[in-house]
Amino acid sequence: MSTDRITLTVPARPEYAKTVRMTASALVSRTGMSYDEVDDVRVAAEEAFVYAVDHCNEVGSVALDFDLSDETLVVRVSLGDASRVTDEEVERRAAYATFILQSVCDRFELSSDEQGPHLTLVKNLPATQDVAGPEDADS
C-alpha cells in the first residue's frame, strides 16, 4: 500500500481557508466517496485550518500534510507554538471547531510530539476507489 503525501503551506490568514478546502476536495474527488463524504472532508480541512490560524503562534503560515493511501486520508495540521494566550471568543470557536471535526472525521485528535502541537484528522475511504490517472480518463 503506497501513500502519497501532499504538503500545503498557506499564509495564516482566514482568507486562505477556501484554498485549503478546495485542495482537500480535489484530493479525494476521485476516491469513490459520495458527495456528502467529499463535503465532510472539505468542511474538516477548513475547520482545521481556521483552528490552526486561531491557535498557532506562527506569524507566517500554516502547514498541512495530506497523506492519501488506498484506505485513508490523513490530514496533519501543524499548530506551531500553541502556547499563545487565547481569548474567550477564540476558545468558543475552538470548541465549535472540535465539535464539527469530531462529527465529520472518522478520527480526530489534538496532540503534540517532537515537531510540536498538531491536529490529526482521519477519513476512511471507500473500499473500492476510482483512482485512475489523467491518462486513463478516456478509457
C-alpha positions in Angstrom: 0.0 0.0 0.0 1.5 3.3 -1.1 0.8 6.7 0.4 1.1 9.9 -1.4 2.0 13.0 0.7 0.9 16.4 -0.4 2.1 19.3 1.7 0.3 22.6 1.5 1.7 25.7 3.2 -0.5 28.8 3.2 -0.4 32.1 4.9 -2.0 32.0 8.4 -4.9 34.2 7.4 -8.6 33.3 7.3 -9.0 34.3 3.6 -6.9 31.2 2.6 -9.4 28.8 4.1 -11.0 28.3 0.7 -7.7 27.2 -0.8 -7.3 24.6 1.9 -10.9 23.4 1.4 -10.6 23.1 -2.3 -7.3 21.3 -2.1 -8.8 18.7 0.2 -11.8 18.3 -2.1 -9.6 17.9 -5.2 -7.5 15.2 -3.4 -10.5 13.0 -2.6 -12.7 13.7 -5.6 -11.6 10.5 -7.4 -11.6 8.1 -4.4 -15.2 6.8 -4.8 -16.5 9.0 -1.9 -20.1 10.2 -2.1 -20.8 13.9 -2.5 -21.6 14.1 1.2 -18.3 12.4 2.2 -16.3 14.8 0.0 -18.2 17.6 1.6 -17.2 16.3 5.0 -13.6 16.3 4.0 -13.9 19.9 2.8 -15.5 21.0 6.0 -12.9 19.2 8.1 -10.0 20.7 6.2 -11.4 24.2 6.5 -12.3 23.9 10.2 -8.8 22.5 11.0 -7.2 25.4 9.1 -9.3 28.0 10.9 -8.4 26.3 14.3 -4.7 26.5 13.4 -5.0 30.2 12.4 -6.6 30.9 15.8 -4.2 28.8 17.8 -0.8 28.8 16.2 1.8 31.4 17.3 3.4 31.4 13.9 3.0 34.8 12.2 3.7 33.5 8.7 2.0 30.3 7.7 0.1 27.1 8.4 1.5 23.7 7.1 -0.9 20.9 6.2 0.2 17.4 5.2 -2.3 15.4 3.3 -1.4 11.6 3.3 -3.6 9.8 0.8 -3.5 6.0 0.8 -5.8 3.3 -0.6 -7.7 3.2 2.7 -7.5 6.7 4.4 -6.9 10.4 4.1 -4.9 11.6 7.0 -4.5 15.4 7.4 -2.0 16.7 9.9 -2.2 20.4 10.6 0.8 22.0 12.4 -0.1 24.4 15.2 3.4 25.9 15.6 3.9 27.2 19.1 0.5 26.7 20.6 1.4 28.4 23.8 -0.3 31.5 22.5 -2.7 33.0 25.0 -6.2 33.0 23.6 -9.3 34.9 24.4 -12.9 33.7 25.2 -14.0 34.2 21.6 -11.1 32.0 20.2 -11.9 29.4 22.8 -15.6 29.4 21.8 -14.6 29.0 18.1 -12.2 26.1 19.1 -15.0 24.3 20.9 -17.2 24.6 17.9 -14.5 23.5 15.5 -13.7 20.5 17.7 -17.4 19.5 17.7 -17.5 19.8 13.9 -14.2 17.9 13.4 -15.4 15.0 15.7 -18.7 14.9 13.7 -17.2 14.7 10.1 -14.0 12.8 10.7 -13.6 9.1 11.4 -10.9 10.1 13.9 -9.8 13.5 15.2 -7.1 14.2 17.8 -5.1 17.1 19.1 -1.7 16.0 20.2 1.9 17.0 20.5 5.2 15.4 19.6 8.8 16.4 18.9 7.6 18.5 16.0 5.2 20.4 18.2 1.4 20.5 18.6 -0.8 19.5 15.7 -4.3 18.3 14.7 -4.7 15.0 13.0 -7.8 14.2 11.0 -8.6 10.8 9.6 -11.2 10.0 7.0 -11.6 6.4 5.9 -12.0 5.9 2.1 -14.5 3.6 0.4 -13.2 0.1 -0.2 -13.5 0.5 -4.0 -11.9 3.5 -5.5 -11.6 5.0 -8.9 -8.1 6.4 -8.8 -7.3 6.4 -12.5 -4.8 8.9 -13.6 -5.4 11.5 -16.3 -4.0 9.2 -18.9 -6.8 6.7 -18.0 -9.6 9.2 -18.1 -10.7 8.3 -21.7 -10.7 4.6 -21.1 
